[in-house]
Amino acid sequence: MTSLFAQEIRLSKKHEEIVSQRLMLLQQMENKFGDQNKEKASQMQAAETAFKRNLSLLKFNLKRQFCGKECHLIRKMDKHSRVRKTGMVLEQIRDAVSASTEAGPGSLHGSAGS
C-alpha cells in the first residue's frame, strides 16, 4: 500500500512539473506571437511610409516633366475637351427634351434609359 502511495506522490509531482512546463511554453508562445505581431505592424508602417514617399516622388517627377509649354498645352487641350463634352451633353439633353415633347408627357422617363 505504501508503494502505491509513493507512486501516487511521484506521479503527482511529475504531473505538476509537466503542467508548469506547459504553462511556461504557452507564455513563451504568447510572447513570440506578440513580438511577431509588433514586427508585422512595424513592417506594414514602413511599407506604407515608403509607398507614400514613392507616390510623392512620382507626382513631383511628373509635374517637373510636364512643366512649361507642355503643361500649358495639356491644360489648353483639357479645357477644349471639357467644352466639347459639355456641348455634346447639352445636345443630348436638347434632343431628349424635344423627343419627349413630340411623344407626349411622361415619355422623358422612358427615353432616359436608352
Phi and psi in degrees as GROMACS dihedral restraints (atoms count N, CA, C in turn):
[ dihedral_restraints ]
;  ai    aj    ak    al  type     phi  dphi    fc
    3     4     5     6     1   -65.9    20    10
    4     5     6     7     1   -31.8    20    10
    6     7     8     9     1   -68.9    20    10
    7     8     9    10     1   -34.4    20    10
    9    10    11    12     1   -66.8    20    10
   10    11    12    13     1   -39.6    20    10
   12    13    14    15     1   -65.4    20    10
   13    14    15    16     1   -42.4    20    10
   15    16    17    18     1   -65.8    20    10
   16    17    18    19     1   -39.1    20    10
   18    19    20    21     1   -65.0    20    10
   19    20    21    22     1   -40.6    20    10
   21    22    23    24     1   -61.9    20    10
   22    23    24    25     1   -42.0    20    10
   24    25    26    27     1   -64.1    20    10
   25    26    27    28     1   -45.3    20    10
   27    28    29    30     1   -60.0    20    10
   28    29    30    31     1   -45.9    20    10
   30    31    32    33     1   -65.1    20    10
   31    32    33    34     1   -36.4    20    10
   33    34    35    36     1   -64.4    20    10
   34    35    36    37     1   -43.9    20    10
   36    37    38    39     1   -63.7    20    10
   37    38    39    40     1   -43.0    20    10
   39    40    41    42     1   -61.1    20    10
   40    41    42    43     1   -41.0    20    10
   42    43    44    45     1   -62.4    20    10
   43    44    45    46     1   -44.0    20    10
   45    46    47    48     1   -61.0    20    10
   46    47    48    49     1   -42.1    20    10
   48    49    50    51     1   -61.6    20    10
   49    50    51    52     1   -44.6    20    10
   51    52    53    54     1   -64.0    20    10
   52    53    54    55     1   -43.9    20    10
   54    55    56    57     1   -64.3    20    10
   55    56    57    58     1   -42.6    20    10
   57    58    59    60     1   -67.9    20    10
   58    59    60    61     1   -36.9    20    10
   60    61    62    63     1   -65.6    20    10
   61    62    63    64     1   -40.7    20    10
   63    64    65    66     1   -62.5    20    10
   64    65    66    67     1   -43.8    20    10
   66    67    68    69     1   -61.2    20    10
   67    68    69    70     1   -42.1    20    10
   69    70    71    72     1   -63.7    20    10
   70    71    72    73     1   -42.4    20    10
   72    73    74    75     1   -65.0    20    10
   73    74    75    76     1   -39.1    20    10
   75    76    77    78     1   -63.0    20    10
   76    77    78    79     1   -41.8    20    10
   78    79    80    81     1   -64.5    20    10
   79    80    81    82     1   -40.4    20    10
   81    82    83    84     1   -63.3    20    10
   82    83    84    85     1   -40.3    20    10
   84    85    86    87     1   -64.4    20    10
   85    86    87    88     1   -43.6    20    10
   87    88    89    90     1   -60.3    20    10
   88    89    90    91     1   -43.7    20    10
   90    91    92    93     1   -62.6    20    10
   91    92    93    94     1   -41.7    20    10
   93    94    95    96     1   -64.4    20    10
   94    95    96    97     1   -45.8    20    10
   96    97    98    99     1   -64.1    20    10
   97    98    99   100     1   -37.6    20    10
   99   100   101   102     1   -62.6    20    10
  100   101   102   103     1   -43.8    20    10
  102   103   104   105     1   -64.2    20    10
  103   104   105   106     1   -39.8    20    10
  105   106   107   108     1   -64.4    20    10
  106   107   108   109     1   -40.4    20    10
  108   109   110   111     1   -65.0    20    10
  109   110   111   112     1   -39.2    20    10
  111   112   113   114     1   -64.2    20    10
  112   113   114   115     1   -43.3    20    10
  114   115   116   117     1   -63.0    20    10
  115   116   117   118     1   -42.4    20    10
  117   118   119   120     1   -63.0    20    10
  118   119   120   121     1   -43.4    20    10
  120   121   122   123     1   -63.1    20    10
  121   122   123   124     1   -39.7    20    10
  123   124   125   126     1   -64.4    20    10
  124   125   126   127     1   -41.9    20    10
  126   127   128   129     1   -65.5    20    10
  127   128   129   130     1   -39.5    20    10
  129   130   131   132     1   -64.0    20    10
  130   131   132   133     1   -41.5    20    10
  132   133   134   135     1   -63.8    20    10
  133   134   135   136     1   -42.7    20    10
  135   136   137   138     1   -64.3    20    10
  136   137   138   139     1   -40.3    20    10
  138   139   140   141     1   -65.9    20    10
  139   140   141   142     1   -40.7    20    10
  141   142   143   144     1   -64.8    20    10
  142   143   144   145     1   -41.9    20    10
  144   145   146   147     1   -63.1    20    10
  145   146   147   148     1   -42.9    20    10
  147   148   149   150     1   -64.6    20    10
  148   149   150   151     1   -39.6    20    10
  150   151   152   153     1   -61.9    20    10
  151   152   153   154     1   -46.1    20    10
  153   154   155   156     1   -63.2    20    10
  154   155   156   157     1   -41.6    20    10
  156   157   158   159     1   -62.7    20    10
  157   158   159   160     1   -46.0    20    10
  159   160   161   162     1   -63.4    20    10
  160   161   162   163     1   -39.1    20    10
  162   163   164   165     1   -65.0    20    10
  163   164   165   166     1   -43.0    20    10
  165   166   167   168     1   -67.1    20    10
  166   167   168   169     1   -37.1    20    10
  168   169   170   171     1   -64.6    20    10
  169   170   171   172     1   -40.2    20    10
  171   172   173   174     1   -63.7    20    10
  172   173   174   175     1   -45.2    20    10
  174   175   176   177     1   -61.7    20    10
  175   176   177   178     1   -43.0    20    10
  177   178   179   180     1   -60.9    20    10
  178   179   180   181     1   -45.6    20    10
  180   181   182   183     1   -64.9    20    10
  181   182   183   184     1   -37.6    20    10
  183   184   185   186     1   -65.9    20    10
  184   185   186   187     1   -41.5    20    10
  186   187   188   189     1   -63.6    20    10
  187   188   189   190     1   -42.8    20    10
  189   190   191   192     1   -66.4    20    10
  190   191   192   193     1   -36.4    20    10
  192   193   194   195     1   -68.8    20    10
  193   194   195   196     1   -36.2    20    10
  195   196   197   198     1  -102.8    20    10
  196   197   198   199     1    23.1    20    10
  198   199   200   201     1   -81.4    20    10
  199   200   201   202     1   164.6    20    10
  201   202   203   204     1    83.4    20    10
  202   203   204   205     1  -141.2    20    10
  204   205   206   207     1   -62.2    20    10
  205   206   207   208     1   -41.9    20    10
  207   208   209   210     1   -59.4    20    10
  208   209   210   211     1   -42.8    20    10
  210   211   212   213     1   -64.0    20    10
  211   212   213   214     1   -42.2    20    10
  213   214   215   216     1   -62.0    20    10
  214   215   216   217     1   -43.2    20    10
  216   217   218   219     1   -65.1    20    10
  217   218   219   220     1   -39.7    20    10
  219   220   221   222     1   -64.4    20    10
  220   221   222   223     1   -44.1    20    10
  222   223   224   225     1   -61.8    20    10
  223   224   225   226     1   -42.6    20    10
  225   226   227   228     1   -63.8    20    10
  226   227   228   229     1   -44.9    20    10
  228   229   230   231     1   -63.8    20    10
  229   230   231   232     1   -40.1    20    10
  231   232   233   234     1   -63.3    20    10
  232   233   234   235     1   -41.9    20    10
  234   235   236   237     1   -62.7    20    10
  235   236   237   238     1   -45.1    20    10
  237   238   239   240     1   -65.5    20    10
  238   239   240   241     1   -38.1    20    10
  240   241   242   243     1   -68.8    20    10
  241   242   243   244     1   -35.0    20    10
  243   244   245   246     1   -65.6    20    10
  244   245   246   247     1   -40.2    20    10
  246   247   248   249     1   -64.3    20    10
  247   248   249   250     1   -43.0    20    10
  249   250   251   252     1   -62.3    20    10
  250   251   252   253     1   -45.0    20    10
  252   253   254   255     1   -63.6    20    10
  253   254   255   256     1   -41.3    20    10
  255   256   257   258     1   -62.8    20    10
  256   257   258   259     1   -42.1    20    10
  258   259   260   261     1   -61.7    20    10
  259   260   261   262     1   -40.7    20    10
  261   262   263   264     1   -65.8    20    10
  262   263   264   265     1   -39.9    20    10
  264   265   266   267     1   -65.3    20    10
  265   266   267   268     1   -43.1    20    10
  267   268   269   270     1   -61.6    20    10
  268   269   270   271     1   -38.7    20    10
  270   271   272   273     1   -63.5    20    10
  271   272   273   274     1   -41.6    20    10
  273   274   275   276     1   -64.1    20    10
  274   275   276   277     1   -40.3    20    10
  276   277   278   279     1   -64.4    20    10
  277   278   279   280     1   -46.2    20    10
  279   280   281   282     1   -58.0    20    10
  280   281   282   283     1   -44.1    20    10
  282   283   284   285     1   -62.8    20    10
  283   284   285   286     1   -42.7    20    10
  285   286   287   288     1   -64.7    20    10
  286   287   288   289     1   -41.2    20    10
  288   289   290   291     1   -66.0    20    10
  289   290   291   292     1   -44.9    20    10
  291   292   293   294     1   -66.0    20    10
  292   293   294   295     1   -36.6    20    10
  294   295   296   297     1   -66.5    20    10
  295   296   297   298     1   -37.8    20    10
  297   298   299   300     1   -71.6    20    10
  298   299   300   301     1   -34.5    20    10
  300   301   302   303     1   -71.8    20    10
  301   302   303   304     1   -31.6    20    10
  303   304   305   306     1   -72.8    20    10
  304   305   306   307     1   -37.2    20    10
  306   307   308   309     1   -82.7    20    10
  307   308   309   310     1   -22.2    20    10
  309   310   311   312     1   114.4    20    10
  310   311   312   313     1   174.5    20    10
  312   313   314   315     1   -68.8    20    10
  313   314   315   316     1   145.4    20    10
  315   316   317   318     1    87.3    20    10
  316   317   318   319     1    -5.0    20    10
  318   319   320   321     1   -85.8    20    10
  319   320   321   322     1   -12.3    20    10
  321   322   323   324     1   -64.5    20    10
  322   323   324   325     1   -36.9    20    10
  324   325   326   327     1   -66.3    20    10
  325   326   327   328     1   -34.9    20    10
  327   328   329   330     1   -72.0    20    10
  328   329   330   331     1   -31.4    20    10
  330   331   332   333     1   -85.8    20    10
  331   332   333   334     1   -10.3    20    10
  333   334   335   336     1   -69.7    20    10
  334   335   336   337     1   -31.0    20    10
  336   337   338   339     1   -78.1    20    10
  337   338   339   340     1   -18.6    20    10
